Amino acid sequence: MIKSAPKDLSIRRVPVAFNASFVPQQKLYFTLEGMGKLDTVHGKVFRAIHVEKQKLAKDDEIFAWVAQQGVDIAKFKEMYSSFTVASQVRRATALQEGYGVEGVPSMGVAGRFYTDGTMAGSMQTVLQVVEHLAGVARKG
């Protein structure tokens, strides 16, 4: 969807945290993004957590795993602990609260509209709803 999106549509992934235990994974996402490693490592993170059932819920677990991926761990730790990443986590939390996100994947449009698979009936329908809502937002 991101590659085929219209040029006037900005699509942004935002990792959410339904409780404090998710914050290290948010920091992992924003750190990889900030280091320009998101495209190459994000799929591996997803696989490690959801397929291989690895625990990547605490800082030390994340650091050990990231080091195994060939990422410069000193630079990773520096960015992971940075003000920038902490600010991104705060903004993600504010966005999540503003939209009232209750599950993932969910999609917000223009700071005004929100939908998810449950509301729309399926993820395919979500994309159709988002396309419609983007059109509404364009019209003002």
N, C-alpha and C positions, 0 to 999 in steps of 0.2 A: 504494500500500500504506500509506503513512504516514497519509493522510487517513482511510482506512477501518479503521485498526488499532483494536483494543479500547482503551478508556480506560485500562486498567491496564497497557498495553504501551507502553513508551517506546522509540521508534526513533531511532537516532542514526547519522548518516553520519560515517565517519571516513576521511579520506584517508590512504592508506598510502604508504610509501616503500620500494621494494625496494633502493634504494641512495641514496647521498647526493645524487645528481643530481635526485631527486624532491623534496627538502626545500623548494626555493623554491615549488613548486606546492602543497605542503602549507601553507606560509605564506600563499600567495595565498588558498587556501580559507578558512583560519581568519581572515584579515584581513577578507575580504568578509563572513564570518559575523559577526564582531565589529562591523562597521560597519553591519550590517542590510542589506547589499547582495547577499547570497547569492542570494536568490530572483530578483532582476532581472539579475544578471551571470553567475551560474554557467553557465547554458545557453550564453551567449556565449563563455565560457572553453572549454567543451567543444567548441563549434563551431570556435573559432579553432585549437585544438590538433589535433583529429581530422579536421576537414573541410577547413579552410583550410591546414593543415600549417604554422601559424606556430610559431616557436620561442618558447616561454614557459618556458624552463628556467633562466634567470638573472635575477637581481634587476633589472638594467637593462632587459631585454626585458619583464619583467612591468610595471615602472613605466611604460615608454613605452606599452604596450598599455592599461593601466588608465587612464592619463590620456586616451586617446582615447575611453574609454567614459563620460566625463563625471563620473568619480569625483574627489573632492577629493584630489589626489595628495599634498599635504602631510600630510593626515590619514591617508591610506593608508600612506605611508612610516613615519609615527610608529607606527601600530599594527603594521605589518609587522615592525618592529624591536623591538617591545615584549617585555617579560618574559612577558606573558600569552600571546602567540602562541608564543614559544619553549617555554613550559610545555605548551601544547596539542600541539605537535609531539612533545615528549618523551612525553607521555601516549599519543599515537597510536602511537608506536613501541613503547612498552611493551605496549599492547593488541594490536598486530600480532604481536609476539613471543609474547605469552601465548597467543594463539589459534593461532599457527603459520600465519598467513596466507601462502599461496603464490601466490595470484592474485586477481583481482577480476572480477566482484563476489563477495564472500564475506559470510557472515552469522554473527555470533556471538550466542549467546543466554545471558543470565544469567551471563556469565562462566564458564560450564561447558561449553557446547555450541558446535560449529562445523560449518558446512556450506558448500558452494559448488556451482556447476553441475556440476563434474566428479564430485564425490562423489555428488550427488543424481541425476545424469543429465540434468537440464535446469534452467533458471532457474525455470520454472513449478513443478517439483517442489521446488525449494529453498524456495519460499514455503509449500508444504504441509508440508515438514519443519520449517520454522521455527514454523509454527502449532502443530504437534504438540509441539515442544520447549518452546515457551512454556507450553503446557498442563502439561507435566511439571514445569517450573520453578515454576509457580503452586502445584502440589501439594507442593512442597518436596522 
